Structure formats: structure tokens, C-alpha cells
Amino acid sequence: MIFMVTKDAFLFQGVTHLLKNERVIKLEKISDLNHHAADSSSKVIIDVYHNNVIDDATVSMLQTLEVGGIIMLAPFHISKIKSRSALFFVNRKMQIANWISLLTDSRASYRKPKMGFSHNQFKIVSHILNQEDPDDITSALNISEQTLRSQKFNIMFKLKLRRMSDIVTLNISPYF
């Protein structure tokens, strides 16, 4: 059984079509997984695109979830997320053959994305894209202004940006 957390009806239909023999259940949010019987043979697909599902509650749930595998559809790797189950970060643009092999437990050619964020960096980018003031970000994340400046610098370095405002022009901005 495959549980898919997505708001993208086309993606859900595509995965359902690819896996004709598997039962695919669409969930609106990750917390809905608590209402279903997920076991070690189940897989979970979490579509990060426009869903904003990577919050603290999701991170703690992923740490306790025991399923056959968790597939995060994101263009980046979030390094602080740990799980008891196999955890894969894949791009939505992955080739169909790799999708099938990843979902059916056959040998998948998996490569971790080149870009990776810490969970706090992910939160900071989310707040910046929501056009929040630095004071609001520091109080919401309970960090100092110096930590925020340092994290912004690290984010700009990873994304090869000259200014933090350039982040809006990147293709990854809808993922936050």
C-alpha cells in the first residue's frame, strides 16, 4: 500500500496509473497518516511542492514512522530529518523508470540531491518567502539576529545568490 500526501491531482493520478497493482491512497496532510494502518510494507510519498508539510510536527512524526520507505518529493535534501524507515529525497522530474523502481522495491538508481538545507535553514527560507521581517523570523524561530544573519549567509552560499531577495527568482521557491 502506498500513502501519498499531495494536493496535486495530476501527480496522484500518474502514480496511481504507474502502479496498477498497488493500492494508492491520497492524503491531504501528513497527520492523516495516523488514521490509517501503515505497516512495514507500506510506502509514504510526501509531495513538498505547495504543501508546506515540513514543520516540526512532521519532523517528529517522520522520526517515529516505521514503514517500508518514505519518499520526499523535493529539489533539495533536508539534512536534519531522520527516520527509522528509509528516507529518500527525490526531484519531481525524476525519470519514470526510476519512479517505478523506487516505488516497487527493485534496485533504484538513487542519488541524494546536490543541495541540502538544515531544518532551520528550511524554516528561514519559508519565512523569507512569506515576506516576514527579520524581527518576526527571529522571534518565531527563537534565534538571535546574529544566527539569522549567519544562516542567511549559508543559504545564499548554498544557492549561489548575491542577495537574499534573489531567492524569489529561483525555481525552488514554490516548494516552501
N, C-alpha and C positions, 0 to 999 in steps of 0.2 A: 504494500500500500504506500502511496506517495501523498504527502500532505504538502500543498502549495500555498504559501502566503503571498498573495499578489492582488493587485487591483486591475491588472492588465488582462482583459478577457481574451485578447488575441494570443498572448503568451500561454495562457492556461489551455486554450483550445489546441494550440500547437503541441504542447507537451502531452495532452490527452491523446491527440492523433498519433504522435510518435510511439506512445506506449499503449497500444491497443489491448494488450493482455493484462495490463496493470490497472488497478483502481486508483484514480487520481481525485483527491478531494480538495476543493478550493476553500481556503480560509481567508477571512478579511484581515485578521491581525494575529500575531504570534501567540497571544494569550488564549486564543480559541483552541489551540492545540491541547490545552488542559482538559477539554471536554471530549476528546477523542482518545481511543485506545491505541496509542503509538507504542510499538514494541521494537525489539532489536532488528526486525526485518523491514521496518518502515524507513522511509527516507523523507526528509523535510527539505523543501526548496523555499528559500526566503528571497523574494524579489525586493531589493533595496530601492529600486527606481521609483520615485514619487511616493514611497510608502513611509519613510522616516521611521522604520521599525527598530533601529539600533539605538535603543535607550537603555538606561540602567536595568530596568525590569527584564528586558530582552536578554541582556548580557548574563544576568544571574540565572535566567531560565535556561539559556543555552549551556551553562556550566553543569546543570543537573540533568539535562535531557539525555536519555540513553536510547538512541535509535541507530539504524544501520548507517546513516550518514546525513550530514547537513550540508546543503549546497547554498551558498550565499551568492546571489547574482549582483555583483558589484565590480566596478572597474579598478578597485583598489583592495588591498589587504588590510584588515584592522588587527594589528599585532597583539593587542591585549585580550582579545576574545579567545577564551579557552573552552574546550568542551570535552566531555567523556567520549563522545562519538567523533568519527572522522569529520573534519570540517574543511570544506573546500570553498575558496573564493574564486568565482569564475565570471568572465565577462559575458554579457548577454549576446554578444556577437560570436560566440564560440561556434565552431562548425557542427553540423548536425550529427556527424559520425561520433564526435566527442561527446555530444549530449547523450546519445543513446548508450555509449559505453559507460559514461559516468552514472547514469541512472539505472543501468541493468547489472551493475557489479562486474562487468567484464573489464579487462585491462584498459584503463583510461589514460590517455596521454595528458596528464595534468601538470601545468606549470603555475606556480604561485605568481600573481601579478607583480610586476616590477615595482610598483608604487605601493607603499604601505603607510598607514596612519596609526597612531596610537588611539585609544578610545577617546582620550581628552582632546586630541587634535581633531578628531571627527566631530566632537561636540562643538569645538570652537568654530570650525568651518560652518557647521549648521547655523550657529548663532550669527555669524558674519553674513551669511547668505540671507538670513531673515532680517538683515539691516538693523541689528541691535547695536546700541552704543557700547563702547568698551567697559564703562562702569556697570552696565547691566550684565554684561558677559562675566565680568569678574565676580559679581555678587551671585549670579546664578550658578556658577561653577565652583564658587568658594575658593578662588585663587587670587594671588596678588597681581598687581599691574605688571610687575617685572616678569612673572611667569607667563602672563598673557603675551607680552612683547616677545619673550623667548620662544614661545610656542608658535606665534605668528611667523617669526623668522624661520623656524624649522619647516613650517608648512610652505612658505614661499620658496625655500631652498629645494624642498622635495618636488614642488610643482614647477620650478624654474620660472618664478614670477619676479618682476621688478617691484611691483606694488601689490598690496593685498587686494585692492579693488579690481585687479586684473582677473581675479578668480571667477568673477561672474561670466567672463567670456569663454571659460573652459567648458568642454562638453560634459564634465562630471557634475556640474552644478545642479542638474535635476535630481541627482542621486541623494542630495542632502535635504 
